Amino acid sequence: MNREIKFRAWSNLEKKMIQNPPLRYSYGKWIIEYADTIMTDIILSQFTGLLDKNGKEIYEGDIVYFERQEGVWSDQAEKNQIVKYPFICGNSHLGKVIGNIYEK
């Protein structure tokens, strides 16, 4: 199975997430040109290839909420726990993206 390689960028200057930014590598760093502005203070997040239970794409840095369901969790998991690492905790299609580590 092939997954689409996609990115999004968090702009530290504008404090917002930019989906599918036009990326360019220049002088040793990634930059984006967005809305007639060149942004250099960005953090890239790559698409994981996974979707949450609502079909929303899961990117690095997303916070995924999982409800406890029998047969999915280990004994160490707490009910209705917020988990940052869906790959360790269970199937992504059982969780829901509720935010990310950049936007508060």
Buried (B, 14 or more C-beta within 10 A) or exposed (E): EEEEEBBBBBBEEBEEBBEEBEEEEEEEEBBBEBEEEEBEEBBBBEBBBBBBBEEEBBBBBBBBBBEEEEEBBEEEBEEEEEBEEBEEBBEBEBBBBEEBEBEE
